[in-house]
Amino acid sequence: MTAHRRAVVLGGGFTAMLTSAMLSRHIDEVVVVERDEYPAGAQPRKGVPQARHCHILWSGGARIAETYLPGMTGKLLEAGAHRIGIPGGLVSLTPFGWQHRFPSTEFTLASSRALLDRVMREETLRQGRISVLERTEVLGLTGGADRITGVAIRDRDSGDERVLEAGLVVDATGRGSGMRRWLERIGVPAPQEESVDTGMVYATRVFRAPEGTESGFPLVSVLADARRPVPGRGAVLMPIEDGRWIVTLSGTRGGEPTADAEEFSAFARDGVRHPLIGDLIEGLEPLTAVQRSHSTVSRRLHYDRLGVWPEGLVVIGDATTAFNPVYGHGMSAAARSVVALEAQLRDRGLAAGLGRAAQRAVARAADDAWAMATSNDVGYPGCRVQGADPRLTGPAADRRDADMMGALATRNRDVARAALALMTLSATVTEIQSPRLFAALRRGPEVPVLTAPPLLPHESARLRIPAAA
């Protein structure tokens, strides 16, 4: 076993930065290897599949990020991000009806992905033990099937190649990870793969927010209903920095939004279950063209189940479990995985057994988010499923308990508290099961069904519709 006190983190995005900040607490030196060059300021970073689309950092992930990067939340808010309470700051048509805006117990940090990445990067690189090699390509792993000793890298400008030795290598390169290929070269077999492909397409446009709504406006969503035998179409409007609204439309196979600017507002108004977002953006100044993305397949690579796993290696974030981004779980699930890795590192250090134990812990940390996203997505027409997880292949009746809780959450604040803690990855399935929740489930609905969007008077002033009673 090597006693090398250097960790190498592959990738330069949210997961890589959070992993590096955590590792700097336990390891003498952390080197981040980033294939591209970081942009100046808050600009989209090459290599982020949904960089120009709506990104939601739920409270579960935001709290973890603040733990490793104290002051990060404040820096985001200073730069113009919004802290939106959930459900008090949420106007959402769920599959079960409009969500009542109960007092907030969770939140989201709303900004462009570019701003979030910039602040994360700046705060992480303030740590004295962390350095970055930009424009550096990973050629492969060094060592063998029993232990990884580092990575072979190449400078993309000079072409120079060298080996960067390490006691721990963490792959946080995301959906485009080359880990399967790198492992094959050293004799490690391919992992079992599961995937759920709804054929979902994203289309996003940024608008100038109406005067007077630059701050304090809610997060607005019209969600698809997977129980209906039609393609799932949805829309999200999120206030971001600099007085802008980002609007992302989504549609599963057979119901995809186009890149046509003329059709964007029509889809938001007539293509989804309620015209609210289309009405909100009517007549607004568009600041961007329509951007589309097809990178939405939920995919899980079970490195945790391999019979052979090298010491000194961990795969984390989207590189092992990637989610349909419509649920906003990617960053928060990755943050949970960083916590799981730290727990193993704290217990074991760089001693034998860390790699396998950490890989299994990372898989467990992502499981709730995986189950929530995929068990819903399999209901859409034409969804393509690969894998044997019974949560994906079982009968639709298996969702009855989840549907009952989802419906009751719209009208019972204690059920909403538990459901939203789960949705924001602030609690696990096990943790929300409490006497308080069970009592609330027995009580049933506490408030009437909402028949209109629960906009407050100053919010509905932008529309020619009355505020909800």
C-alpha positions in Angstrom: 0.0 0.0 0.0 1.3 3.4 -0.9 1.4 6.1 1.7 1.2 8.9 -0.9 -0.7 11.8 0.7 -2.0 13.3 -2.6 -5.5 12.9 -4.0 -6.3 13.5 -7.6 -9.8 14.6 -8.6 -10.8 14.2 -12.2 -13.2 16.8 -13.5 -13.7 20.4 -12.6 -17.5 20.9 -12.0 -19.7 21.1 -9.0 -19.0 17.5 -7.8 -15.3 17.8 -8.3 -15.1 21.1 -6.4 -17.1 19.8 -3.5 -15.1 16.6 -3.4 -11.9 18.6 -3.4 -13.0 20.8 -0.6 -13.8 17.7 1.5 -10.6 15.9 0.7 -8.5 18.9 1.6 -9.6 18.4 5.2 -8.1 14.9 5.3 -5.3 14.7 2.7 -2.2 16.9 2.3 -2.5 17.8 -1.3 -5.5 17.8 -3.7 -4.9 18.2 -7.5 -7.9 18.8 -9.8 -7.4 17.7 -13.4 -9.7 19.6 -15.7 -9.9 18.9 -19.4 -11.0 22.4 -20.5 -10.2 25.9 -19.5 -12.3 27.7 -16.9 -14.2 30.6 -18.3 -13.7 34.1 -17.1 -16.5 35.1 -14.8 -19.9 33.5 -14.7 -20.0 32.0 -18.2 -21.2 28.5 -19.1 -18.4 25.9 -18.8 -17.7 23.6 -21.7 -18.4 20.0 -20.7 -21.5 20.6 -18.6 -24.3 19.0 -20.6 -27.2 21.1 -19.3 -25.1 24.3 -18.7 -27.6 26.6 -20.2 -30.7 25.0 -18.7 -32.5 25.4 -15.4 -30.4 24.0 -12.5 -31.9 23.6 -9.1 -29.7 23.2 -6.0 -32.1 21.8 -3.5 -31.6 22.5 0.2 -30.2 19.0 0.9 -27.3 19.7 -1.4 -27.0 23.4 -0.5 -26.6 22.6 3.2 -23.8 20.1 2.5 -22.0 22.5 0.2 -22.2 25.1 2.9 -20.6 22.7 5.4 -17.6 22.2 3.2 -17.5 25.7 1.9 -18.6 28.0 4.7 -19.9 31.3 3.3 -20.7 29.9 -0.1 -24.4 30.6 0.2 -23.8 34.2 1.2 -21.4 34.7 -1.8 -24.1 33.3 -4.1 -26.7 35.6 -2.7 -24.4 38.6 -2.9 -23.8 37.8 -6.6 -27.6 37.9 -7.3 -28.8 34.3 -6.6 -32.2 33.9 -4.9 -33.0 31.8 -1.8 -36.5 30.6 -2.5 -38.4 28.9 0.4 -40.1 25.6 -0.3 -43.1 25.3 -0.4 -43.9 28.9 0.6 -42.0 30.3 -2.5 -43.3 27.5 -4.8 -46.2 27.7 -7.3 -46.4 24.2 -8.6 -49.0 22.2 -10.4 -48.1 18.7 -9.3 -49.5 15.5 -10.9 -52.1 15.6 -8.0 -53.1 19.3 -8.3 -51.8 22.7 -7.1 -49.5 22.6 -4.1 -50.6 24.7 -1.2 -48.0 27.2 -0.2 -47.5 26.1 3.4 -44.8 27.8 5.5 -41.4 26.8 4.1 -39.3 24.0 5.6 -36.9 23.6 2.7 -35.4 25.9 0.0 -33.6 26.1 -3.3 -30.7 28.3 -4.3 -31.7 29.7 -7.7 -29.1 31.0 -10.1 -27.7 30.2 -13.5 -25.4 27.2 -13.5 -22.6 29.4 -14.6 -22.8 31.6 -11.5 -23.1 28.6 -9.2 -20.0 27.0 -10.8 -18.0 30.3 -10.5 -18.8 30.7 -6.9 -18.1 27.1 -6.1 -14.8 27.2 -7.9 -13.7 30.4 -6.2 -14.6 29.2 -2.8 -13.0 25.8 -3.3 -9.7 27.2 -4.7 -9.3 29.4 -1.7 -8.4 26.3 0.2 -4.6 26.2 0.4 -4.1 22.5 -0.3 -6.0 22.5 -3.7 -4.5 23.2 -7.1 -5.9 22.8 -10.6 -4.4 21.6 -13.9 -6.5 23.1 -16.6 -6.5 22.0 -20.2 -5.2 18.6 -19.1 -6.5 15.3 -20.5 -6.6 12.1 -18.6 -5.1 9.3 -20.7 -5.7 6.5 -18.2 -5.1 5.0 -14.8 -1.7 3.8 -13.5 -1.2 0.8 -11.3 -3.3 -2.4 -11.8 -6.5 -4.2 -10.9 -5.5 -4.5 -7.3 -4.5 -0.8 -6.7 -4.5 2.5 -8.6 -1.3 4.5 -8.1 -2.2 7.6 -10.1 -3.2 8.8 -13.5 -1.5 9.4 -16.8 -2.2 12.9 -18.1 -1.4 15.0 -21.2 -1.1 18.8 -21.4 -3.5 19.7 -24.3 -1.3 22.7 -25.3 2.2 21.3 -25.2 1.3 17.7 -25.7 3.6 16.7 -22.8 2.6 13.5 -21.1 3.4 12.4 -17.5 2.2 10.4 -14.6 0.6 12.1 -11.6 1.0 9.8 -8.6 -1.7 9.7 -5.9 -2.9 7.7 -2.9 -6.5 8.3 -4.0 -8.1 9.0 -7.4 -11.7 10.3 -7.5 -13.5 10.3 -10.8 -16.0 13.3 -10.9 -16.0 13.8 -14.7 -19.7 13.3 -15.1 -21.7 11.6 -17.8 -18.8 11.6 -20.2 -16.5 9.6 -17.9 -14.0 7.3 -19.5 -13.7 5.1 -16.4 -15.1 2.0 -18.0 -12.5 2.2 -20.8 -9.7 3.0 -18.3 -10.6 0.1 -16.1 -10.8 -2.4 -19.0 -7.2 -1.6 -19.9 -6.0 -2.8 -16.4 -8.2 -5.9 -16.4 -11.3 -4.7 -14.4 -14.5 -5.9 -16.0 -17.3 -3.6 -17.1 -19.9 -2.9 -14.4 -23.6 -3.8 -14.6 -25.5 -0.9 -16.1 -29.1 0.2 -15.6 -30.8 3.0 -17.6 -34.2 4.6 -17.9 -34.6 6.6 -21.1 -37.8 8.6 -21.5 -36.5 10.4 -24.7 -36.9 13.6 -22.8 -35.7 16.8 -24.6 -35.0 20.1 -22.8 -35.6 23.5 -24.4 -34.6 26.7 -22.5 -34.8 30.4 -23.0 -33.8 33.3 -20.7 -36.0 36.4 -20.4 -35.8 39.8 -18.9 -38.0 39.7 -15.7 -40.8 42.2 -15.6 -40.2 45.3 -13.7 -40.8 44.8 -10.0 -40.3 41.0 -10.0 -36.5 41.0 -9.9 -36.6 39.6 -6.4 -39.1 37.7 -4.3 -40.8 36.0 -7.2 -41.6 32.3 -6.7 -40.3 29.2 -8.4 -43.1 28.2 -10.8 -43.5 24.7 -12.2 -46.1 22.8 -14.2 -45.2 19.2 -13.9 -46.0 16.3 -16.2 -48.2 13.4 -14.9 -46.7 10.0 -15.7 -50.0 8.3 -14.8 -51.5 9.6 -18.0 -50.9 7.6 -21.2 -49.5 10.5 -23.1 -46.0 12.0 -23.5 -45.0 13.9 -20.4 -44.6 17.6 -20.9 -43.6 20.2 -18.3 -42.3 23.7 -17.7 -40.3 25.5 -15.0 -39.7 29.2 -14.5 -36.9 30.2 -12.1 -35.8 33.7 -11.2 -32.0 34.0 -11.5 -29.4 36.7 -11.1 -29.4 40.1 -12.9 -33.1 40.4 -13.1 -33.7 37.4 -15.4 -36.1 34.5 -15.6 -34.9 31.2 -16.9 -37.6 29.0 -18.4 -37.0 25.3 -19.3 -39.6 23.3 -21.2 -39.4 19.5 -21.3 -41.1 16.7 -23.2 -40.7 12.9 -23.2 -40.6 10.8 -26.4 -43.3 12.0 -28.8 -43.9 15.3 -26.9 -40.5 17.1 -27.3 -40.3 20.9 -27.5 -38.5 22.3 -30.5 -35.8 24.9 -30.9 -38.2 27.2 -32.8 -38.5 30.5 -30.9 -42.0 31.1 -32.2 -43.2 27.8 -30.8 -41.5 28.2 -27.4 -44.2 30.3 -25.8 -46.9 28.3 -27.5 -45.5 25.1 -25.9 -45.4 26.8 -22.4 -48.9 28.0 -22.8 -50.7 25.2 -24.7 -48.4 22.2 -24.6 -48.4 21.6 -20.9 -51.1 20.9 -18.3 -51.7 24.6 -17.5 -50.9 27.8 -19.4 -49.5 29.7 -16.3 -45.8 29.9 -17.4 -46.8 30.7 -21.0 -48.9 33.6 -19.6 -46.1 34.8 -17.4 -43.6 35.1 -20.2 -46.1 36.6 -22.7 -44.6 39.8 -24.1 -41.3 39.5 -22.2 -37.9 40.4 -23.8 -36.0 37.2 -24.7 -32.3 37.5 -23.9 -31.2 34.2 -25.5 -32.1 31.9 -28.3 -33.7 28.6 -27.5 -31.2 26.1 -26.3 -32.0 22.3 -26.5 -30.5 19.2 -24.8 -31.0 15.5 -25.2 -28.7 14.5 -22.4 -31.4 13.3 -20.0 -31.1 9.5 -19.7 -31.0 8.2 -16.1 -28.1 5.8 -16.0 -26.4 3.9 -13.2 -23.1 2.1 -13.4 -22.8 -0.5 -10.6 -19.1 -0.2 -9.8 -20.2 -1.1 -6.3 -21.1 -4.6 -7.4 -17.9 -5.6 -9.1 -16.1 -8.6 -7.7 -12.8 -6.8 -8.4 -12.2 -3.2 -7.3 -8.9 -1.4 -7.1 -7.7 0.2 -3.9 -7.2 4.0 -4.3 -10.1 4.6 -6.7 -13.6 6.0 -6.2 -16.2 7.0 -8.9 -18.7 9.6 -7.8 -21.5 11.8 -9.0 -22.8 11.6 -12.6 -19.9 9.4 -13.5 -21.6 6.5 -11.6 -25.2 7.7 -11.2 -26.7 10.2 -13.6 -30.4 11.4 -13.3 -33.0 12.8 -15.6 -32.3 16.5 -14.8 -36.0 17.4 -14.7 -36.0 16.4 -11.0 -33.0 18.6 -10.1 -31.4 15.8 -8.1 -28.0 15.6 -9.7 -26.0 18.1 -7.6 -27.7 17.3 -4.3 -27.3 13.5 -4.8 -23.6 14.1 -5.6 -23.3 16.2 -2.4 -24.7 13.3 -0.4 -22.1 11.0 -2.1 -19.3 13.3 -1.0 -20.5 13.0 2.6 -20.6 9.2 2.2 -17.0 9.2 0.9 -15.9 11.4 3.8 -17.4 9.0 6.3 -15.4 6.1 4.9 -12.2 8.2 4.6 -12.6 9.3 8.2 -13.0 5.7 9.4 -10.3 4.1 7.2 -7.9 6.8 6.0 -6.1 5.6 2.9 -5.8 2.1 4.3 -6.8 -1.1 2.5 -10.5 -1.5 1.9 -11.3 2.2 1.4 -12.0 2.0 -2.3 -14.6 -0.8 -2.2 -16.2 0.5 1.0 -16.4 4.1 -0.4 -17.8 2.9 -3.7 -20.6 1.0 -2.0 -21.3 4.0 0.3 -21.5 6.3 -2.7 -24.1 4.0 -4.3 -26.2 3.9 -1.2 -26.2 7.7 -1.0 -27.6 8.0 -4.5 -30.3 5.3 -4.1 -33.2 7.5 -2.9 -32.8 9.9 -5.8 -32.5 7.1 -8.3 -35.6 5.4 -7.0 -37.7 8.6 -7.1 -36.7 9.6 -10.6 -36.8 6.3 -12.3 -39.9 4.8 -10.7 -41.8 7.8 -12.0 -40.2 7.9 -15.5 -41.0 4.3 -16.3 -44.7 5.3 -16.6 -44.1 7.5 -19.7 -45.1 6.0 -23.1 -42.1 4.7 -25.0 -39.8 4.7 -22.0 -36.8 2.4 -22.6 -35.7 0.5 -19.5 -32.5 -1.5 -19.1 -31.9 -3.4 -15.8 -33.5 -5.7 -13.3 -34.3 -3.4 -10.5 -37.8 -4.4 -9.3 -38.6 -0.8 -8.7 -38.4 -0.3 -12.5 -39.9 -3.5 -13.7 -42.7 -4.1 -11.1 -46.3 -3.4 -11.7 -47.7 0.2 -11.7 -49.5 -0.7 -8.4 -46.2 -0.5 -6.6 -46.5 3.3 -6.8 -49.8 3.5 -4.9 -48.3 4.5 -1.6 -46.1 7.2 -3.2 -49.0 8.5 -5.2 -51.2 8.7 -2.0 -48.5 10.6 -0.2 -47.9 12.9 -3.2 -51.6 13.7 -3.4 -51.9 14.4 0.4 -48.8 16.5 0.4 -50.6 19.2 -1.6 -53.2 19.6 1.2 -51.6 18.6 4.5 -48.6 20.5 5.8 -47.0 17.7 7.8 -47.1 15.3 4.8 -45.8 18.2 2.6 -42.9 18.6 5.1 -41.9 15.0 4.8 -42.4 14.8 1.0 -40.4 17.9 0.4 -37.6 16.8 2.7 -37.4 13.7 0.5 -37.7 15.6 -2.8 -35.0 18.1 -1.8 -32.7 15.3 -0.6 -32.7 16.8 2.9 -33.8 13.5 4.4 -33.8 9.8 3.4 -36.8 7.6 3.0 -36.1 6.0 6.4 -35.7 9.4 8.1 -39.1 10.8 7.0 -40.9 7.9 8.5 -41.9 9.3 11.9 -45.0 9.3 14.2 -45.7 12.8 13.0 -45.9 11.7 9.4 -48.0 8.6 10.2 -50.5 10.7 12.2 -50.7 13.2 9.4 -51.4 10.5 6.9 -54.3 9.3 9.1 -55.7 12.8 9.4 -55.9 13.2 5.6 -56.5 16.6 3.8 -56.5 19.7 6.0 -57.3 22.4 3.4 -59.5 22.5 0.2 -58.3 21.6 -3.3 -56.9 24.6 -5.1 -58.7 25.3 -8.3 -56.3 28.0 -9.5 -52.5 28.8 -9.3 -51.8 30.0 -5.7 -50.3 33.3 -6.8 -50.2 36.2 -4.3 -51.8 39.5 -5.5 -48.4 41.1 -6.3 -47.4 38.0 -8.3 -50.6 37.7 -10.3 -50.5 41.4 -11.2 -48.4 40.4 -14.1 -51.3 38.3 -15.4 -54.8 39.1 -16.3 -56.1 36.5 -13.8 -57.2 36.9 -10.2 -55.0 35.8 -7.3 -56.0 32.5 -5.7 -58.3 32.7 -2.8 
